[in-house]
Amino acid sequence: MDRLTFDNAPDLLKPEQVQELLQISRSTFFRWVYADKLPGAVKIGSSWRVKTDELRKFLNQQARS
């Protein structure tokens, strides 16, 4: 399977996919979600998803600062 990148990512990312893209641990992912530091994170039922476009915008802003 191809490595996940923003170019081939779905519109909504699973936590594992965000972890792979950002090279962060599961605990860091959830710490950021609950601290409201991960833009685009939405809870659908009992599952978390992250909007790919919002995550990309956030990373671009972080890179500029």
Order of alpha helices (4+ residues) and beta strands (2+ residues): beta-alpha-alpha-beta-beta-alpha
